[in-house]
Amino acid sequence: MAKAIEAYLNDLRETRVWRSMFRSGTGATNLHRALAVQQNIFLHLFSVKMRRAALNFSVTWYLGTLSLATFLILVGTGIPLMLYYHPSVPQAYADMKDLQFVVSAGVFLRNLHRWSAHAMVLLVFAHMFKVFYRGAYRAPREFNWVIGVVLLLVTLFLSYTGYLLPWDQLAYWAITVGSNIMSAVPLLGQKMRFLMLGGNSVNANALLRFYVLHCVILPLAAILFIGVHFWRIRKDGGLYAGEGKPHE
Amino acid sequence: MADEKQRDVNCTRREVFVKLGLGSLAIAGAGAAVSGYEFLSPNVLYEPSPIMNAGKPDRYPQGSVTADAQNGIYIIHGPEGFYALSAVCTHLGCLTSWLPEQGRIACPCHGSKFNTEGVKIEGPAPRPLPWLRVWVSDEGDLMVDRSTTVAARQFLRT
């Protein structure tokens, strides 16, 4: 049975349609394996050759993979939530309540989004500590630490902008306090607060700006920096395995 | 004249075009930055007017503190006359509330407390609550300008 399936798959890989999609062809030679990685837009970010140890299933993967997993859950739950949420002052709070009590599976999506957001902040910090204590930030990986700091800030700002969207008392006053903290920046503070809120107080413009930041600008920034972060890990030979020790 | 000629000789045609191109890119970039900033700062705000009509002064009996949470102010009729305080905490902008049983204005966020003249009694607030400009309109209504602060202890006598 297994042989028959394998033979069928091999035949399938030789068909003209398959070869038009995957040009590298079949074969177990190193060249074919390298071509299969290099000629695929998704795989070509990765090295064509890896140490076997770097591919082992790890207990934590430095918690970065879990951070990515929560990010993917947040994208996957956030996009459906956008279908029922209007970022406007009269509707935002009512839409949030509708998602909880009226929309089918709305409460599931909203709670999953909320808990994943909390988990992501926690995991990103835990990831940072793990990288620090294991010494995985050292040369040649120093700049990836810098990108990691950018990703930490993007995560916190995603968290902060998402906090306003329910438009309840907690959200309103948290953003009022946060934006007033921002205005303490010397010289530019008041201007930065005005630009971020799109006005002098937390109001309709602020809600819309935070929505656009939360749903478009910051996720795109996160995807960009996550891509660079992961690419650099692969080009540096996979996750840091310590000095002379096999990767755990 | 001679200097200009010298420079022409030292600069190839390609370099001239590269400099022209980079220069125009820099100008376009600066223009985009300025217009981007202009775009992001709203020219018209649909925020409520800072000047508000608080009604006839006799609505506020002697010795009363009236909290107007909607407008973020207190209208106080003290022994020396009327005055208005901003209800926005000077710490981080939370809305304070009036606690009549304690005779104090308290901020729920970080615990600042003020007396009825806006002077801080405890908590992290760095400044007293600002006194706002108060006057009586031609129609005899009490008016408050929430955007104009005045020195403390400027009472309005009617």
Interface residues (C-beta under 8 A of the other chain):
Chain A: W173 T176 V177 S179 N180 I181 F194 L195 G198 G199 N200 S201 N203 A204 N205
Chain B: Y37 L40 S41 P42 L45 Y46 E47 L92 G93 C94 L95 C109
